[in-house]
Amino acid sequence: MKKKQLEQFDKQLRAWKEELVHEATKTVDGMHEEKAQFADPTDRASMETDRNFLLRIRDRERRLISKIDKALERIGDGSFGVCDECGEDIETKRLKARPVATLCIHCKTLQEEEERLNKK
Ligand SMILES: [Zn+2]
């Protein structure tokens, strides 16, 4: 991949990560505010549910952030844009839509197919 293109992905990934970190921080702040607001047990119960929901989102965000970090590492060591499975270049179009992708569309499709079969 061209250096200029890599730089663009680097920028895109960093901006995405920043956004996620910002969102995650906002979620945590919101949780603290809620805690102060609700005192009676009924509200607390529904608050717990909300909190579990928020924690799940944060977990997803956390996982995404670690994927972004890995993609940034791959940019650093020159393996970005190469499929983990077959070693072929991942389609630029695919990377633009999903810069954290580590598989080319062909391997990804196979993987999904396998996952689907294993679930049965
Ligand atoms: Zn592949």
Residues whose N, C-alpha, C, O or C-beta is under 5 A from the ligand:
A	BS01	ZN	C83 E85 C86 G87 C104 C107
